[in-house]
Amino acid sequence: MFIKIADFFQTGGPLMWVILAVLGTALSIIFERLFFYLRKGTEGSDELAAKTAESVLANDYQTAIENLDEEGGPTQRLMRRAVEEAWEGGRDQDIRQAVEELAMREMPRFSRRLNYLAVLANVATLAGLLGTIFGLQQSFSSLAVADAAEKASVLASGISQAMNTTALGLIVAMPILLIHSRLVSMAESRTEDCDAGLIKLLNFFSTRDRQIQVINDQRQNHYRQTVQG
């Protein structure tokens, strides 16, 4: 089997190496993205927001920040920034502004390098077609100078190169496109999950600030009544 694969690769010509390089690059991106989605860009932001809100309500900002790992994914970093801003005394608008500024850098991490996979799939296909052209050119140019007895073998060699590069290009391109589609779906799902969790946490801070304002107003009214009385 390995001999057949080696022969298939050897008869395909130099563009087989190009397609192989495309495959290696695509695999490195795919594994990096899978690691990110399964380890750092995981879902479950609603539970994380609820847990963070509980710690903030208990005035335990340190625990809330420790639970939001700075080396984690975008969701953890954005929630951590919100808690840090609240711990520093920031109000609802200050917290939202701080989160929005950080989101400009963090949210694109969900879809980073995914566009390269579509490009690599196209490159693999085009490299296969280019190898087909080279193989046919080699066949026809060799036919002009080959002996009658050798024309059949020369033609077969050129066609073999043409077909092998086309086949490998398609074999590489099709799985890359399918995996690209799946990874895009995962990126969109995690982006929506992150948005939902952030909105929940930001609404919590907004509600908390309104409650604090109401309490302060009641205290001020009580103080005025006491002074006037």
C-alpha positions in Angstrom: 0.0 0.0 0.0 2.8 2.4 0.9 4.5 1.6 -2.4 1.3 2.5 -4.3 1.0 5.8 -2.4 4.6 6.6 -3.1 4.2 5.8 -6.8 1.0 7.9 -6.9 2.8 10.8 -5.3 6.0 10.5 -7.5 4.1 10.3 -10.8 2.1 13.4 -9.9 4.9 15.8 -10.4 6.3 18.7 -8.4 2.9 20.3 -7.7 2.1 17.3 -5.4 4.5 18.9 -2.9 2.5 22.2 -3.1 -0.7 20.4 -2.4 0.9 18.5 0.5 2.2 21.8 1.9 -1.4 23.2 1.7 -2.6 20.1 3.6 -0.1 20.6 6.3 -0.9 24.2 6.7 -4.6 23.5 6.8 -4.2 20.8 9.4 -2.2 23.1 11.7 -5.0 25.7 11.5 -7.7 23.1 12.1 -6.0 21.6 15.2 -5.3 25.1 16.6 -8.9 26.1 16.2 -10.3 22.9 17.7 -8.0 23.3 20.7 -9.2 26.9 21.1 -12.9 26.0 20.8 -12.7 23.0 23.1 -10.4 24.5 25.8 -10.8 28.3 25.8 -13.7 29.2 23.6 -16.2 26.8 25.4 -19.9 27.6 25.8 -21.7 28.0 29.1 -21.5 31.8 29.5 -24.9 32.0 31.3 -23.7 29.8 34.1 -20.5 31.8 34.3 -22.3 35.1 34.4 -24.6 33.8 37.2 -21.7 32.6 39.2 -19.9 35.9 38.8 -23.0 37.8 39.8 -23.3 35.8 43.0 -19.7 36.6 44.0 -20.3 40.3 43.2 -23.5 40.3 45.3 -21.5 38.9 48.2 -19.0 41.7 47.6 -16.4 39.0 46.9 -14.8 40.6 43.9 -11.5 38.7 44.4 -13.2 35.4 44.0 -15.1 36.5 41.0 -11.9 37.6 39.3 -10.0 34.4 40.2 -12.8 32.4 38.7 -12.4 34.3 35.4 -9.1 33.1 34.2 -7.1 35.8 32.4 -5.6 33.2 30.2 -9.0 31.9 29.2 -11.1 32.6 26.2 -12.8 35.9 25.2 -15.8 35.3 27.4 -13.7 35.0 30.6 -11.6 38.0 29.7 -14.5 40.2 28.9 -16.4 39.3 32.1 -13.2 39.7 34.1 -12.8 43.2 32.7 -16.4 44.1 33.7 -15.8 42.8 37.3 -12.5 44.7 37.5 -14.2 48.0 36.4 -17.0 47.5 38.9 -14.4 46.7 41.7 -12.7 50.0 40.9 -16.0 51.8 41.5 -17.2 52.1 37.9 -20.9 52.6 37.1 -22.9 50.9 34.5 -21.8 53.1 31.6 -18.2 52.8 32.6 -18.4 49.0 32.8 -20.1 48.8 29.4 -17.5 51.1 27.8 -14.6 49.1 29.2 -16.1 45.8 28.0 -16.8 47.2 24.5 -13.3 48.5 24.1 -11.9 45.0 25.1 -14.5 43.3 22.9 -12.9 44.9 19.8 -9.9 42.8 20.4 -11.4 39.6 22.0 -14.4 38.8 19.8 -12.4 38.4 16.6 -10.6 35.5 18.3 -13.5 33.3 17.7 -13.1 33.4 13.9 -9.4 34.0 13.7 -7.7 32.3 10.7 -10.9 30.5 9.6 -10.8 32.4 6.3 -7.5 30.9 5.5 -9.0 27.4 5.3 -11.3 28.5 2.4 -8.3 30.0 0.6 -6.2 26.9 1.2 -9.0 24.7 -0.2 -9.1 26.8 -3.4 -5.3 26.7 -3.7 -5.3 22.9 -3.4 -7.9 22.7 -6.2 -6.1 25.2 -8.4 -2.8 23.5 -7.9 -4.4 20.2 -9.0 -5.7 21.8 -12.1 -2.3 23.4 -12.8 -0.7 20.0 -12.5 -3.2 18.7 -15.0 -2.2 21.4 -17.5 1.5 20.6 -16.9 0.9 16.9 -17.3 -0.9 17.4 -20.6 1.7 19.8 -21.9 4.4 17.3 -21.1 2.5 14.6 -22.9 1.9 16.6 -26.1 5.4 18.1 -26.2 7.0 14.6 -25.7 4.8 13.1 -28.4 6.4 15.4 -31.0 9.9 14.0 -30.4 9.2 10.5 -29.2 9.5 7.4 -31.3 6.4 5.6 -32.4 7.0 2.8 -29.9 7.4 5.2 -27.0 4.5 7.5 -27.7 2.0 5.3 -25.8 4.1 5.2 -22.7 4.9 9.0 -22.9 1.3 9.8 -23.3 0.3 7.5 -20.4 3.0 9.1 -18.1 1.7 12.7 -18.8 -1.9 11.7 -18.3 -1.0 9.9 -15.1 0.7 13.1 -13.8 -2.4 15.2 -14.8 -4.9 12.9 -13.1 -2.9 12.3 -10.0 -2.4 16.0 -9.2 -6.1 16.7 -9.9 -7.1 13.8 -7.7 -4.9 14.9 -4.8 -6.0 18.5 -5.1 -9.7 17.5 -4.8 -9.0 14.9 -2.0 -7.3 17.7 0.0 -9.8 20.5 -0.9 -13.1 18.8 -0.1 -12.4 17.8 3.5 -10.9 21.3 4.2 -14.1 22.9 2.9 -16.3 20.6 5.1 -14.2 21.2 8.2 -14.2 25.0 7.4 -18.0 25.0 7.4 -18.1 23.2 10.7 -15.6 25.5 12.4 -17.5 28.6 11.2 -20.6 27.1 12.8 -18.7 26.6 16.0 -17.3 30.1 15.9 -20.8 31.6 15.4 -22.3 29.5 18.2 -19.6 30.5 20.7 -19.9 34.2 19.7 -23.6 34.1 20.3 -23.1 32.3 23.6 -20.5 34.9 24.6 -22.9 37.8 23.7 -25.7 36.2 25.8 -23.5 35.8 28.8 -22.1 39.3 28.6 -25.5 40.9 28.2 -26.7 39.0 31.3 -23.8 40.2 33.4 -24.0 43.8 32.2 -27.7 43.8 32.9 -26.9 42.6 36.4 -24.5 45.6 36.9 -27.1 48.0 35.5 -29.8 46.7 37.8 -27.5 46.8 40.7 -26.6 50.5 40.0 -30.2 51.4 39.8 -30.9 49.7 43.1 -28.0 51.6 44.7 -29.3 54.9 43.2 -32.7 54.2 44.7 -31.3 53.5 48.1 -29.2 56.7 48.0 -32.2 58.7 47.0 -34.2 57.3 49.8 -31.4 58.1 52.2 -31.1 61.6 51.0 -34.9 62.1 51.2 -34.8 60.7 54.8 -32.0 63.1 55.6 -33.8 66.1 54.3 -37.0 65.2 56.2 -34.9 64.8 59.3 -33.3 68.2 58.9 -36.5 70.0 58.0 -38.3 68.3 60.9 
